[in-house]
Amino acid sequence: MGFYTPTEEMLEKIHKRISDVALNVKTKQHLEPEDVFFDNQEFIQLMNLSKRTSQEWRNNGFIGYSQLGNKIYFRLSDILQLLHDNYNPKKL
């Protein structure tokens, strides 16, 4: 590893949690990350967000989602893309 800023540490922890969950799901269901979906509750727990922040991110187009009735789902690949797109490399 190395030395991380608090933001980099948080992103690293989130990425590890996502990777762990994805591995668990993939092992159990033999799915690729593009085929793994998290419901809104799993998403807010995974990302450590409030329900309101999750809703704002959807409303503002920060992350793609699927909606079936009142149920919201997020694709793992979209979550990883969100983290990738918002990554700020350390400054030298």
Helices and strands as residue ranges (DSSP letters): H 6-29, G 33-35, E 37-39, H 40-47, H 51-59, E 66-68, E 71-75, H 76-85
